[in-house]
Amino acid sequence: MHKRRALLALSTVGVVMCTTAFMPSVSLAADRDGGGKEDSYAERHDLTVDDVRQINALNERALDLGQPGKPPLGLPPGAVESLRPSASADDRVTPPAEPLDRMPDAYRAHGGRATTDVSNYIRKWQQAYSHRDGKARQMTEAQREQLSYGCVGITWVNSGPYPTNKLAFASFDENKYNSGLRNNSPRPGETRAEFEGRIAKGSFDETKGFNRARDVASIMNKALENSHDVGAYVNNLKAELAKSNDPLLHEDGRSTFYSALSSTPSFKERDGGNFDPSRMKAVVYSKHFWSGQDPRSSSGKRKYGDPDAFRPDRRTGLVDMSGDRNVPRSPANPGEGYVNFDYGWFGDQKEPDPKKTVWTHANHYHSPGGAMGPMQVYESTFPNWSAGYADFDRGAYVITFIPKSWNTAPAKVKQGWP
């Protein structure tokens, strides 16, 4: 990556692209509390507009593979051609198989994040997470293919199906938002749309959203323990919710909250749940994405965020994700580009302090011979993961189910290796 940046720097235009093309606007350069500059994904990972475009296109290709029948989206709006040959999503490479008995090397750790290459992650996965019914397994070719898609590949491999994000939670402080609008005004040079988007973004609390998802997953796991059919699980779930008078108790029986288990592919598989809820467990992952996805909304909302989009239900914390079509943030200026999402895998860690939990994600798809280079895998503490990028103004914490016989979501995750 650094070699490519040096080559681009040989031309004046190349220097402009590498140093200014991804500078976010005045409002979204601020962090959630209105403080210092917030980098875009491209800035942090040394990517060009073409790189971002190819990442988004490949993410859509993965969606087509993971959710057949869903039409792909076009390239992100406002993408600008670079002077170098365009990278192609066809340069994605499935990483090679790793011997089951080969131990991983130590990760490179810095600032709450440990980093390694994708082959070393496969070795760690085989040693620490591959077990089914207590037996370690080599990562299959199909799993390595899934993994090669980058951040979503990490969650895909560990959860089983391509993530559908149907049971998502978040936390939004309505009072903070309204107070922010009343007691503040746009900064110099900031439009009203930028101002409202900034205040809305700062009113989401990722820690509370994560804690809500963990609490609900814990309730679900208690309900799963002695349930041997879906009816028993739903009855036990309602009983557990009633103990704490949780508002989810009053969700409609047809809600995704109650149907999530039945729609999980591994629940129906003979070597998975085999239709027995007691053989399953609820786990958590996260998705960062952009709110201004509605093509009918104003250009200001598509560029700076839609304050009303993807807000959680005030009572339950559930987020309606039906409007999430993986549309990236629209550029406000020529030369800008933003990725459409970022996924982080959490699983079922029992560490009580959110700040000490570990989230596994990646930089981009695996392209060792292409312009972007090889995929890097990250294990980040929660503050590092939840900090996000200028590309995203929403963070959802999603519950899904995996068989208990899988070890992809152990109670304890050690950052790096050993």
C-alpha positions in Angstrom: 0.0 0.0 0.0 2.8 2.4 0.8 4.6 1.6 -2.4 1.4 2.4 -4.4 1.0 5.7 -2.5 4.6 6.6 -3.4 4.0 5.9 -7.1 0.9 8.1 -7.1 2.9 10.9 -5.5 5.0 11.1 -8.7 2.3 13.2 -10.2 0.7 16.4 -8.8 -2.8 15.1 -9.3 -1.8 11.9 -7.6 -0.7 13.8 -4.6 -4.0 15.7 -4.5 -5.9 12.4 -4.6 -3.9 10.8 -1.8 -3.9 13.8 0.5 -7.2 15.6 0.0 -9.6 13.5 -2.0 -11.2 12.0 1.1 -11.3 14.9 3.5 -14.7 14.8 5.1 -16.9 18.0 5.3 -16.6 20.3 8.3 -19.4 18.6 10.2 -18.7 15.0 9.7 -15.0 15.6 10.3 -16.0 15.9 13.9 -16.4 13.0 16.2 -19.6 12.0 17.9 -19.1 14.5 20.6 -18.3 17.3 18.2 -14.6 17.2 18.9 -11.7 16.4 16.7 -11.4 15.2 13.1 -12.9 11.9 12.1 -11.2 10.1 9.2 -13.0 8.4 6.4 -12.4 4.7 5.8 -10.3 5.5 2.8 -8.0 7.9 4.7 -7.5 5.4 7.4 -6.7 2.5 5.0 -4.9 4.4 2.3 -7.5 3.9 -0.4 -8.4 5.8 -3.6 -11.8 6.5 -5.0 -11.4 3.5 -7.4 -10.6 1.3 -4.4 -13.7 2.4 -2.6 -15.8 1.8 -5.7 -14.5 -1.7 -6.1 -15.0 -2.5 -2.4 -18.6 -1.4 -2.6 -19.2 -3.3 -5.8 -17.6 -6.5 -4.3 -19.7 -6.1 -1.2 -22.8 -6.1 -3.4 -21.5 -9.2 -5.2 -21.1 -10.9 -1.8 -24.7 -9.9 -1.0 -25.8 -11.6 -4.3 -24.1 -14.8 -3.3 -25.3 -14.7 0.3 -28.8 -13.6 -0.4 -29.8 -15.0 -3.9 -32.5 -13.1 -5.6 -31.7 -9.7 -4.2 -30.8 -7.3 -7.0 -27.3 -5.6 -6.9 -27.0 -1.9 -6.5 -24.9 0.3 -8.9 -21.6 1.9 -8.1 -21.6 4.6 -5.4 -22.7 8.0 -6.7 -20.1 10.7 -7.4 -17.2 8.3 -7.9 -14.3 10.0 -9.7 -11.9 8.3 -12.0 -8.3 8.1 -11.0 -5.3 8.3 -13.3 -4.1 4.8 -12.6 -5.7 1.7 -14.0 -8.9 0.8 -12.2 -8.8 -2.1 -9.8 -11.2 -4.8 -10.6 -13.4 -6.7 -8.2 -12.2 -9.8 -10.1 -8.8 -9.5 -8.5 -10.3 -10.9 -5.3 -8.4 -14.1 -4.4 -9.5 -16.9 -2.1 -6.7 -17.4 0.4 -5.0 -20.8 0.3 -5.7 -23.6 2.8 -3.6 -23.7 6.0 -2.4 -26.9 7.6 -4.6 -27.7 10.6 -1.6 -28.3 12.9 0.2 -25.1 12.0 0.1 -22.6 14.9 -0.5 -18.8 14.2 2.1 -16.1 14.8 1.6 -13.3 17.2 -0.4 -10.3 15.9 0.9 -6.8 15.6 -0.7 -4.8 18.4 -1.1 -1.0 18.6 -3.6 1.4 20.2 -6.4 -1.1 21.0 -6.0 -3.0 17.8 -4.1 -6.2 16.9 -3.5 -6.8 13.2 -2.5 -9.9 11.2 -2.7 -11.2 7.6 -5.6 -13.3 6.5 -3.5 -16.6 6.3 -2.5 -16.1 10.0 -6.1 -15.5 10.9 -7.1 -18.7 9.3 -4.5 -20.5 11.4 -5.8 -18.9 14.6 -9.4 -19.6 13.5 -8.6 -23.3 13.1 -6.9 -23.5 16.5 -9.4 -21.4 18.5 -12.8 -21.2 16.7 -13.1 -24.1 14.2 -14.2 -26.7 16.6 -17.5 -28.5 16.1 -18.6 -31.0 18.8 -15.1 -30.4 20.3 -13.1 -31.4 17.2 -10.9 -28.9 15.4 -11.6 -28.5 11.7 -9.7 -27.1 8.7 -11.3 -24.1 7.2 -13.0 -25.3 4.0 -12.6 -23.8 0.6 -16.2 -22.4 0.8 -15.4 -20.7 4.1 -12.1 -19.3 2.7 -14.1 -17.9 -0.2 -16.5 -16.2 2.2 -13.7 -14.9 4.3 -12.0 -13.3 1.2 -14.8 -10.7 1.0 -13.3 -8.7 3.9 -15.1 -7.4 6.9 -18.4 -9.0 6.0 -16.5 -12.2 5.3 -15.4 -12.4 9.0 -18.9 -12.3 10.2 -20.1 -14.6 7.4 -17.6 -17.4 8.3 -18.4 -17.2 12.0 -22.1 -16.9 11.9 -22.8 -19.4 9.1 -25.1 -17.5 6.7 -24.5 -14.1 5.1 -25.6 -11.6 7.7 -29.2 -10.4 7.3 -29.3 -7.9 10.1 -33.0 -8.5 10.9 -32.7 -8.4 14.7 -30.8 -5.1 15.2 -30.6 -2.9 18.3 -29.3 0.6 18.9 -29.6 3.5 21.4 -30.7 7.0 20.5 -31.0 9.8 23.0 -34.1 11.8 21.9 -33.6 14.5 24.6 -30.0 15.0 23.6 -30.9 15.4 20.0 -33.7 17.9 20.6 -31.5 19.8 23.1 -28.7 19.9 20.6 -30.9 21.4 18.0 -32.3 24.0 20.3 -29.1 25.1 22.0 -26.7 25.0 19.1 -26.5 26.5 15.6 -24.6 25.5 12.5 -20.9 26.1 12.5 -19.4 28.6 10.1 -19.8 27.3 6.5 -22.0 24.4 7.7 -25.4 23.9 6.1 -28.6 23.1 8.0 -28.5 19.5 6.7 -24.9 19.1 7.9 -25.8 20.5 11.3 -28.8 18.3 11.8 -26.9 15.2 10.6 -24.0 16.0 13.0 -26.4 16.4 16.0 -28.2 13.2 15.1 -25.0 11.2 14.8 -23.8 12.5 18.2 -27.1 11.4 19.8 -26.5 7.7 19.2 -24.8 5.8 22.0 -23.0 2.7 20.7 -22.2 1.4 24.2 -25.8 1.4 25.2 -26.9 -0.2 21.9 -24.3 -2.9 22.4 -25.4 -3.5 26.0 -29.0 -3.7 24.9 -28.2 -6.4 22.3 -26.1 -8.4 24.9 -28.9 -8.2 27.4 -31.5 -9.4 25.0 -29.2 -12.2 23.7 -28.7 -13.3 27.4 -32.5 -13.5 27.8 -32.8 -15.5 24.6 -30.2 -17.9 25.7 -32.0 -18.6 29.0 -35.1 -19.3 27.0 -33.3 -21.7 24.7 -31.8 -23.9 27.4 -34.7 -26.3 28.0 -36.7 -25.7 24.8 -37.0 -28.6 22.4 -39.4 -27.0 19.9 -40.2 -23.5 18.7 -43.4 -23.2 20.6 -41.7 -24.0 23.9 -38.9 -21.5 23.1 -41.4 -18.7 22.4 -43.3 -19.5 25.7 -40.0 -19.6 27.7 -38.8 -16.4 26.0 -42.0 -14.6 27.0 -41.7 -15.8 30.5 -38.1 -14.6 30.8 -39.1 -11.2 29.4 -41.9 -10.9 31.9 -39.5 -11.3 34.8 -38.0 -7.9 34.0 -41.1 -6.4 32.3 -39.1 -6.0 29.1 -41.0 -4.1 26.4 -40.1 -6.8 23.9 -42.7 -9.0 25.6 -45.3 -7.0 23.8 -43.9 -7.4 20.3 -46.4 -8.9 17.8 -46.1 -12.6 17.5 -45.2 -12.2 13.8 -42.3 -9.8 14.7 -38.8 -10.7 13.6 -38.0 -10.8 17.3 -40.0 -14.0 17.7 -39.3 -15.5 14.2 -35.6 -14.9 14.1 -34.7 -18.4 15.4 -36.9 -20.2 12.9 -35.5 -18.3 10.0 -31.9 -19.2 10.9 -30.5 -21.7 8.3 -28.3 -23.6 10.8 -31.3 -24.2 13.1 -32.8 -26.4 10.4 -29.7 -28.3 9.5 -29.3 -31.8 10.8 -25.7 -31.2 12.1 -26.8 -27.8 13.5 -29.9 -27.2 15.5 -32.0 -29.9 13.8 -35.1 -27.9 14.8 -34.2 -28.2 18.5 -33.9 -24.7 20.1 -31.8 -26.1 23.0 -29.0 -26.8 20.5 -28.7 -23.2 19.5 -27.4 -20.0 21.1 -27.9 -16.3 20.5 -24.7 -14.3 19.5 -24.0 -10.7 18.6 -22.2 -8.9 15.7 -22.2 -5.2 14.6 -22.8 -3.3 11.4 -21.7 0.3 10.7 -23.5 2.0 7.8 -24.9 5.3 6.5 -28.4 6.6 7.2 -29.1 8.7 4.1 -29.9 5.8 1.8 -33.4 6.7 0.6 -33.1 7.8 -3.1 -36.2 9.9 -2.7 -34.6 12.0 0.1 -32.9 15.3 -0.4 -29.3 15.4 -1.5 -28.4 17.0 1.9 -29.6 13.9 3.7 -27.8 11.6 1.4 -24.6 13.6 1.9 -24.8 14.5 5.6 -27.2 11.9 7.1 -30.9 11.5 7.6 -31.7 12.4 11.2 -34.9 10.3 11.2 -33.6 7.2 9.5 -32.8 4.0 11.4 -33.7 5.3 14.8 -34.4 2.5 17.3 -37.9 2.0 18.8 -38.0 4.1 22.0 -39.3 1.2 24.1 -37.5 -1.9 22.8 -34.4 -0.6 21.1 -35.2 -2.5 17.9 -34.1 -0.9 14.6 -36.1 -1.4 11.5 -33.4 -2.4 9.0 -35.7 -3.0 6.0 -34.6 0.3 4.5 -30.9 -0.7 4.6 -29.8 -1.4 1.1 -26.0 -1.0 1.6 -26.1 2.4 -0.1 -22.9 4.4 0.8 -22.8 8.1 1.8 -23.0 10.4 -1.2 -19.9 12.6 -1.8 -20.4 16.2 -1.0 -17.4 17.2 -3.1 -15.6 15.9 -6.3 -13.1 13.2 -5.4 -14.7 12.0 -2.3 -15.7 8.3 -1.8 -17.2 6.3 1.0 -17.5 2.6 1.7 -21.0 1.2 2.2 -20.5 -0.7 5.5 -18.3 -2.3 8.0 -19.0 -5.4 10.0 -17.5 -6.5 13.3 -17.9 -10.0 14.9 -18.4 -10.2 18.7 -20.0 -13.6 19.4 -20.8 -14.5 22.9 -18.0 -13.1 25.1 -18.7 -13.0 28.8 -16.3 -10.1 29.6 -18.6 -7.7 31.5 -16.8 -4.5 30.6 -17.6 -3.5 27.0 -14.3 -1.6 26.7 -12.4 -4.9 27.1 -14.4 -6.9 24.6 -12.7 -7.9 21.3 -14.2 -7.3 17.8 -12.9 -9.0 14.7 -13.1 -7.2 11.4 -11.0 -6.5 8.3 -9.8 -3.7 6.0 -11.0 -4.9 2.6 -11.3 -7.9 0.3 -8.3 -10.1 -0.3 -6.4 -8.9 -3.4 -2.7 -9.8 -2.9 -1.8 -9.2 -6.5 -4.1 -6.3 -7.1 -4.0 -2.6 -6.4 -5.4 -2.7 -2.9 -3.2 -5.5 -1.7 -3.8 -8.3 0.8 -6.6 -8.5 3.3 -5.7 -7.6 6.9 -7.6 -8.9 9.8 -8.1 -6.8 13.0 -9.0 -7.6 16.5 -10.1 -4.4 18.1 -11.3 -3.4 21.6 -14.8 -2.0 21.7 -13.7 1.7 21.9 -11.6 1.2 18.7 -14.4 -0.6 16.9 -17.2 1.7 17.9 -15.2 4.9 17.0 -16.2 4.3 13.4 -15.4 6.5 10.4 -16.9 9.5 8.6 -18.4 7.0 6.2 -20.9 5.9 8.8 -23.4 7.5 11.1 -25.2 4.5 12.4 -24.1 1.5 14.4 -26.4 -1.4 14.9 -25.8 -4.4 17.2 -27.4 -7.5 15.7 -28.4 -10.8 17.3 -28.3 -14.0 15.3 -28.1 -17.7 16.2 -25.5 -20.4 15.8 -25.4 -24.1 17.0 -23.9 -24.6 20.4 -21.7 -27.3 18.9 -19.8 -24.5 17.0 -17.0 -22.7 18.7 -17.0 -19.5 16.6 -18.4 -17.6 19.6 -16.5 -18.7 22.7 -17.0 -17.1 26.1 -13.5 -15.7 26.1 -11.5 -14.2 23.2 -7.9 -13.3 23.5 -6.7 -10.5 21.4 -3.9 -11.5 19.1 -1.9 -14.8 19.6 -1.0 -16.4 21.9 
